[in-house]
Amino acid sequence: MDLHALAGNGPLKRQLDLQTARRGLSHAYILSGPAGSGKRTLAALLSAALVCSGPAEQAPCLHCSGCRKAMGGIHPDIVRAGADGDINVAQIRALRTDAYIRPNEAARKVYLLERAHTMNPSAQNAMLKLLEEGPPYAAFLLLTENAAALLPTVRSRCETLTLSPVSLPEAEAFLYARYPQRSREELSAAARRCEGLLGRAVAELEGTAAVDSRLRDTALLLAQRLSAGDELALAELCISLEKWERDDLAALMGETVLLLRDALVQRAGAGQEEDPQRRAAAASLASALSPRAMLEAIRVLEELRTACGFYVGAGHLAGWLCARLASIQTAQITR
């Protein structure tokens, strides 16, 4: 199976190669991994393989009409849901109705559910019925940052493909090949910052990064409040996050983790962030918090970022953030 467009993830590629050689592609996959790990790239390749009209052993051939339409996002037999918000039970029922309409062009009909973790239990139970009773030509790709957010019964009807961050050399090689006109220094810096999640690096380099001005400024402010040791100021900031979307909160946690890691690097004297504001925020964290406290803050933020993938309200997440970071501040002061 031709998966060269997906960087890294050697074990996953070997898994799919062996599977397709033995029995072809499954009717249902869960594509699990953090934002920027390549879920959409893999979903596009699997979708193309499922509608490919070329030889089965070469799918996706990326040359036939089906593959070209699939990679261009215009194939009539590839149906997408969930890109614009949470997936509700009405949407799943609509997909079930559509599934019994035979494909227009290809032998298979592919349903690609982005943000599958946003399905509530009712939607997931409806999805389970579709997975169990859907027509034989229907295939399902469920994209999620956290497979554990899906019901065990749903997971049991699918094969899970877990994407992993790529290594720094793999990230650099990918970016060098994709952006030959950019300087090696700029690309290497983007590769280091993305933490092996190439989607982040691509978004940053193409000016479409999720780190917009509000997100960036809030992460810097959160780092400032954490280093200042002012619990009231920290609480006020966390209260303001109660109206944020879960995806934005997850991105904020990720950006703050990067600042804390920059602080650990600065404290070790191993490097400097190029952005002056980020460098100042990292320096403030490095001087105010011990390495142990910073590592604990990173652990809390990563835990919270994972929780953003569950069906949990932003108010609960913001309250959890405030309580956990305040406990780190208190522990730091009493040392």
N, C-alpha and C positions, 0 to 999 in steps of 0.2 A: 504494500500500500504506500503510495507516494505522499509522505508527510514532511517533505523537506522544508515547506513553508513554515512549519512549526519549529521554533528554535528549542534546543535542549530536549529535555523530557525523553531521553533514550529508553528507559524502561517502559514507558507508556507506548512508545512507537513499536517496540519489540512485541509488546502484548497484543497490539492491533494487527501487526504483521502475522503473528502466529494464529490469531483468531480467524482472520480473513482467509488465510491459507487452508485452514481446516474446515470452516463451515460458513464463511461469509460474515457479514455484519449482523449484529443483533438488531432486534426491533426497538430497543429502548436503551438509552444511555443516560447516566448522570455525569455531567462534566463539572467537576468540582475543583475549585482553586481560587486563590485571592484575586481581587481585581487587578487586571494587567498581566495575568499569568498565561494568557493565550487561549482562554475558553472560546472566545468568538472565532479565533483563527481555526481552532480544531473543529468547532461546530460547522464552519463554512466548508472545511475539507470533507468532513463526514457527510454533510448534506450533498456536496458535489458527488461523492462516491455513491450515494444512494440513488441519485438520478442520472448517473453516468451511463451513456449508451455505448461506451467503448468496451474492450475486453475486460471481464470481471477481475482478472489478475492484475490489471493495470489501473483500476479505479482508485482515486479519480484521475482520469487521463489529462484533465485540464485543457483539452483541445476540442472535445465534442461540444455540440450546441448545449446539451444539458449542463455540462461543467461550466461553460462560459457564462450561462445565465445564472447558475447557482453562485459563482464567485462574484458576479455583478449585482447580486441581490434582486434579480428580476424573474426568477423561475416561478411559474404559476403553481407548481406543485410543492413549493416550500413555503409554509405558513408560519408566520412569527407572531408571538404574543408576549406581553410582559415588559416590553422595552420602555413603556411610558409610565409605569406605576405598578402597584400591587396587582396580583392576579386573583380575581374573585371567582366564585363558583359559576356565575353566569357565563364568564368567558370560557371556562372549561366545558360547560354544557354546549356552548356554541361550537367549540372545537369538535366535540363528539358528533354533533349533527353534520358538520363539514366532513368529518372523517369518512362518512358513508357515501360521500360523493366521490366517484372514482377519479383517479388522476387525469389531468388534462393531456400531458405529454409523456411523462416518464412511467416506468413500471411501478414506482413507489411514490408515496406522498409523505412528506417530511414535516413534522410539527416541531418547531424550535421555540422553547419556552425560556426566555431570558428571565433572570431573577426568580427562578422557580421557588427559592426559599421564602418568597413573599406570599405564597399560597397559604391561606388559612386552612384549618382542618377540614372544613366542608369542601373547599376547592380540591384539597388533596385526595379526599375520599372519592370525589367525582373523577379525578385524574386516575385513581386506582382502577375504577371501573372501566375507564377507557383503555388503560394498559392491559387489562385482563380480557376485555371483550371486543377490542377494536378490530377492524378488518385486517387481513394478513398483509396487505400492501402498505399499511400505515407504519411509520417509524417516528420515534419520539426522542428528542434531545432536550434534556432538562439541565439548564445552566444554573449553577449556584456557587456562592462563595463558601457555603457551609452545608455539606451533604447531610449532616446530623440534624439540620432544621427540617428535613423531610421525614415524613412518617416511616417507621420501619417497614410497613407493608408496601409503601411506594418504592423504597429502596430495594426491597426484595424482588421486585418485578423488573428491575433495571440492572444493567452492568455499570459499575462506577469506574470512571476514568479520572484519576486525580492528577492534576497538573502541578508541577513544582517550579519554584523559582530557578532560573538558570544560573550558572556560575558566572563570575565576573569576566573571565576570558570569553565565554559564550556570548555574554551580553555585548562586549566590545566588538567581537567579530560580526555579530548581527548588525550593530549600529554602523560600523565601518562600511559594511556592504550596502546598507540601505541609504546612507547619507555620505557618499564619497566626496561631496563638495564641502562638507563641514570639516573643521579642524579636528585632529585626533584628540587634542586637549579637551575640547568641548564635549566630544562624544564619550571620552573616558570618564569625565566628570558626571555626565548623565548616567552612564552605566553604573557608577558607584552609588549614585543617589537612588536609583530605582530599586535597589535591593533584590535584583534578579527578576523583577517584574517588568518585562519589556514594554508592556502597554503604558506604564508610567513614563518611561523614557521617551517613547514615541510621542505621547501627548505633550510632554514638556518641550521637545524639540520642534514640534509642529505648531506650538502655540495654542493647543487645545487642552492643556492640562487641567485636570479637575481642581488643581490648586489655584483657584481664582483668587481675586483680591480679598474677598471676605474670608475665605478659608485660610489663606496665608496669614492675614492679619490676626485672625482669631487664634491660630496656632501660636503665633509669636506672643500674643497677649496671654494665652494659657501658660506658656513657658515662663513669662514674666511673673505672673501671679504665683506660680508654683515655686519659683526661686525666691520670691519676696517673703514667703512664709506668712502671708496675710490670709487667714481662713475666710474672713468676711468678703474680701475682694474676690477670692476664688469662688465662693458661693454665689456672689452676684453674677459672675461670668457664667457659671454653670446653669443658673436659672434662665439666662438669656438663650441657652441652647435647647430649651424645652420645645420650641416651635420648629426646630430644624428637622429635615427629613433624615431617616435612618442612614441612607446612603451618604449624605453630607456629613453626618456624625462619624461614620466609619472612615471617610476620607480625612476628617479632622484628626482622628486618633492616629491615623497613619502618618500624617504630616508632623504631628507632635512627637511621635516615636523617632522620626528622622532627626528632629532637633535634639532629642535626648542622646541619640547615638553620636551625633556631631559633638555633643558636650563630652561624652566619654572619650572620643578620639582626641579632643582638645586637651582634656585632663591628662591623657597619656603622652601628650606632646607629639602625636603622630601625624598631624595634618591640620589644615585650616580650610573652612568653608569659604568659597569665593564671594558669596552674597554678604555684604557688610551687615545687614540686619539679622540674617540668620547666624552670622558669626558672633555678633554681639549677644544674641539670645543664648547661643550655646555657651559662650563664655560666662554669662550670668548663671546659668544652670550648673556649670562646672565648678564655679566658686562657691555656690550656695549649698549644693547637695553632694553627699558622698557617693562614690561609685555604687555602693550597695543600694542607696536610696534611688539613684537613677535607674538601676537595673530593675528594682521593684516597680518603679513608675512605668517602665517599658512593659513589664509583665502585665500590669493592670490595664494599660491602654490596649495591648494586644488582646487581652481577654474581653475587653469592652468592644473592640472592633469586631471580634467574632460574634458577640451577642447582638450586634447590629444586624446580623443576618437572620435572626429569629424574629418571630412576630411579637416584638416588644415595643411599647410606646417610648417615644423620645423622652418624655418626662421621667420615666423610670431610669432610662439610660443616663440622663444628665444627673439625676440624684445619686446614682451609683458612682458616677465619675467624681462628683464632689466629695462624697464620703470617703472614697478610697484614696484620693489624692490628699485630702485633709489629714488622713491618718498617717500618710507618709511625711507630711510636713511636721506633724506633732512628734513623730518618732525621731525626726531629724533634730528638732529643737531640744529634745530631752537627752540627746546623746552627750 
